[in-house]
């Protein structure tokens, strides 16, 4: 007879295991983040590599050409954004002047409404800034730049190795499990590959459509830097739930600081709200959610945990990682409850009915 562990023992082991995993991600983020992004890029570039292989291009050359094309596309986007940002930087003095005028109006409003003098306001802001800076860990400029450059170099190297040793890695995964589980392991690998490929291509499609809608809306109301703000907002939208809010605040602030028009500020917010409604109710359910079925609660918590552990990179990688976990949990009988927890399938019956059915089934089995 197999000994059943008591609930408190299982819970203790689970808490310790989760702590070790989170702590490992935290201290090893400089290793795991490049690997995570490289894995996603390798999955994204795999169809292009297969196309070259079909054209009888040697494997090594196919991988190199694929990576070069990916780097050129990314470099083109970065150069385009850099050009737009340089145009914005030229107008920074005017933006500062408009913001200073806005701040004077806010100070007058605070003085008239809450009777807070300008000196008290300055002291409160200085204290808040000091508290914020005290919570920020000092990072050496040279060390930060060196680390970023090392990461940028490592990612294409990892992508090359993932593509080159793909069959080798898949063979290892299939052979570490017993032969009787080979069919299930193959099914899990296929499902993970399917989810990742469609998730990444879905994200690219969603980002492109959101960028077009943002730019079109901002041009329509005559907002400054419509192209730059529309594209940056679409990229920020890749951070689920949080990125959209940051994009709205950023766009509204820049629009108002450049034009001084409250009407354009309101219209910029309205346009972004409309785009978010289209994105959340049409694009995401059809382009992404049909392939990666995670509920909103788990998604938000996962993004926040990813951000707390690994910063912005952790936010981007949190949902793909949770999606992979769900695929694995759904294929392992002991972990299926966890797969249901991550998913978005809401039971039609209430909790009491489900609990009664479970008790009845347990009694019948005895």
Secondary structure, DSSP 8 states (H G I E B T S, - for coil): ------HHHHHHHHHHHHHHHHHHHHHTHHHHHHHHHHHHHHHHHHHHHHHHHHTT--HHHHHHHHHHHHHHHHHHHHHHHHHHHHHHHHTHHHHHHHHHHHHHHHHHHHHHHH---HHHHHHHHHHHHHHHHHHS----HHHHHHHHHHHHHHHHHHHHHHHHTHHHHHHHHHHSS-GGGHHHHHHHHHHHHHHHHHHHHHHHHHHHHHHHHHHHHHHHTT-TTHHHHHHHHHHHTTSTTHHHHHHHHHHHHHHHHHH--HHHHHHHHHHHHHHHHHIIIIIIIIIITTTS---HHHHHHHHHHHHHHHHHHHHHHHHHHHHHHHHHHHHSGGGHHHHHHHS----SS-HHHHHHHHHHHHHHH-
